[in-house]
Amino acid sequence: MNKMTISAVVLAAGLCAGLGTAEASSLVAKVDLSKQTMTVTENGFTRYQWKVSTARKGYNTPVGSYGAQSLDMNHRSRKYHNSPMPYSVFFKGGYAVHGTYEVRRLGQPASHGCVRLHPENAATFYSLVKSVGLSNTRIVISQ
């Protein structure tokens, strides 16, 4: 066998074994309310850890495991004075992971319940979710 034939046999064997086929990525964003951090893993490997701001006193960030429901790059809150929510990844009704321009408050509770990120980090997370798909993204929020 020549090199071309060997390469073709190896490629065919890999395709039959499921190698070389696109497999869906799994994206998980773990939000720790006590630490005010979000750790993003893709296929089990930690990619990022960022400071966040979650619900301040009198408000609630829902605890649990949620699938990503929708994306909106330039969302504005209808409930809170048309406030900008750039790079929104909605996970439960009106709750989202999104960017904030109040970056000085990251690392402490400050929101009405959403998970706020630095705008650059929100853009990165938004792109990752868009890349792997809503159905392959989980947002897990714990105390």
C-alpha positions as CSV (number, residue, x, y, z in Angstrom):
1,M,0.0,0.0,0.0
2,N,1.2,3.5,-0.8
3,K,0.8,6.5,1.6
4,M,-2.4,7.7,-0.1
5,T,-4.1,4.3,0.3
6,I,-3.0,4.1,3.9
7,S,-4.3,7.6,4.6
8,A,-7.7,6.7,3.0
9,V,-7.9,3.5,5.1
10,V,-7.1,5.4,8.3
11,L,-9.7,8.2,7.5
12,A,-12.4,5.6,6.7
13,A,-11.7,3.7,9.9
14,G,-11.9,6.9,11.9
15,L,-15.2,7.9,10.3
16,C,-16.7,4.5,11.0
17,A,-15.5,4.7,14.6
18,G,-17.2,8.1,15.0
19,L,-14.0,10.1,14.8
20,G,-14.0,13.1,12.5
21,T,-17.7,13.6,12.9
22,A,-18.9,16.8,14.6
23,E,-19.9,16.2,18.2
24,A,-21.9,18.7,20.1
25,S,-20.0,20.8,22.7
26,S,-21.4,21.0,26.2
27,L,-21.3,24.4,27.9
28,V,-21.9,24.9,31.6
29,A,-21.9,28.2,33.5
30,K,-21.8,27.7,37.3
31,V,-22.7,30.8,39.3
32,D,-21.7,30.7,42.9
33,L,-23.9,33.3,44.8
34,S,-21.7,33.3,47.9
35,K,-18.5,33.9,46.0
36,Q,-20.1,36.1,43.3
37,T,-18.3,34.2,40.5
38,M,-19.2,32.4,37.4
39,T,-17.1,29.5,36.1
40,V,-17.6,28.5,32.5
41,T,-16.7,24.9,31.4
42,E,-16.8,23.5,28.0
43,N,-16.8,19.7,27.6
44,G,-15.8,19.5,31.3
45,F,-12.7,21.8,30.9
46,T,-12.7,25.1,32.8
47,R,-12.4,27.9,30.2
48,Y,-13.2,31.0,32.3
49,Q,-13.9,32.3,35.8
50,W,-15.3,35.8,36.2
51,K,-16.7,38.1,38.8
52,V,-20.4,38.6,38.7
53,S,-23.1,40.7,40.4
54,T,-26.3,38.9,41.3
55,A,-29.4,40.0,43.3
56,R,-29.0,42.7,45.9
57,K,-31.0,42.8,49.1
58,G,-34.7,42.7,48.4
59,Y,-34.3,40.8,45.1
60,N,-33.7,37.2,44.1
61,T,-31.5,35.3,41.7
62,P,-33.2,32.0,41.1
63,V,-31.2,29.0,42.4
64,G,-31.2,25.8,40.2
65,S,-30.2,24.4,36.9
66,Y,-31.5,26.0,33.7
67,G,-31.2,25.5,30.0
68,A,-30.4,28.6,28.0
69,Q,-33.7,29.8,26.4
70,S,-32.8,32.7,24.1
71,L,-30.1,35.2,23.1
72,D,-30.4,38.9,22.6
73,M,-27.3,40.9,21.8
74,N,-28.8,44.4,22.5
75,H,-31.6,43.7,25.0
76,R,-33.1,46.5,27.0
77,S,-35.1,45.9,30.2
78,R,-38.8,46.8,29.8
79,K,-39.2,46.3,33.6
80,Y,-36.2,48.4,34.8
81,H,-36.2,51.8,33.0
82,N,-35.0,50.6,29.6
83,S,-31.7,49.6,31.2
84,P,-29.1,48.1,28.8
85,M,-28.5,44.3,29.1
86,P,-25.9,43.7,26.4
87,Y,-25.2,40.1,25.3
88,S,-28.1,38.6,27.2
89,V,-28.4,34.9,27.5
90,F,-31.9,34.3,29.0
91,F,-32.4,31.2,31.2
92,K,-35.6,31.7,33.2
93,G,-38.3,34.1,32.0
94,G,-36.8,37.6,32.3
95,Y,-33.7,36.4,34.1
96,A,-30.5,36.5,32.1
97,V,-26.7,36.4,32.2
98,H,-25.7,39.7,30.6
99,G,-23.2,42.5,30.5
100,T,-23.3,45.6,32.8
101,Y,-21.7,49.0,32.6
102,E,-21.6,49.1,36.4
103,V,-18.3,47.1,36.4
104,R,-17.1,48.6,39.7
105,R,-19.9,46.6,41.5
106,L,-18.8,43.2,40.0
107,G,-18.0,40.8,42.8
108,Q,-20.8,41.9,45.0
109,P,-24.6,41.7,44.9
110,A,-26.0,44.6,42.9
111,S,-28.7,43.4,40.4
112,H,-32.4,43.0,40.4
113,G,-31.8,39.2,40.0
114,C,-29.9,38.8,36.7
115,V,-26.3,37.6,36.6
116,R,-24.2,40.6,35.5
117,L,-20.8,40.3,33.8
118,H,-18.2,42.7,32.5
119,P,-19.3,43.6,29.0
120,E,-16.2,41.8,27.4
121,N,-16.9,38.7,29.4
122,A,-20.6,38.8,28.5
123,A,-19.7,39.1,24.8
124,T,-17.4,36.0,25.2
125,F,-20.1,34.0,27.0
126,Y,-22.7,35.0,24.4
127,S,-20.4,33.9,21.6
128,L,-19.8,30.6,23.3
129,V,-23.5,29.9,23.7
130,K,-24.2,30.9,20.2
131,S,-21.4,28.6,19.0
132,V,-22.5,25.5,21.0
133,G,-26.2,26.2,20.8
134,L,-28.9,26.9,23.4
135,S,-29.8,23.2,23.8
136,N,-26.2,22.4,24.8
137,T,-25.9,25.2,27.4
138,R,-26.7,24.9,31.1
139,I,-26.7,27.7,33.7
140,V,-26.3,26.3,37.2
141,I,-26.9,28.7,40.1
142,S,-26.0,27.7,43.7
143,Q,-25.7,29.3,47.1
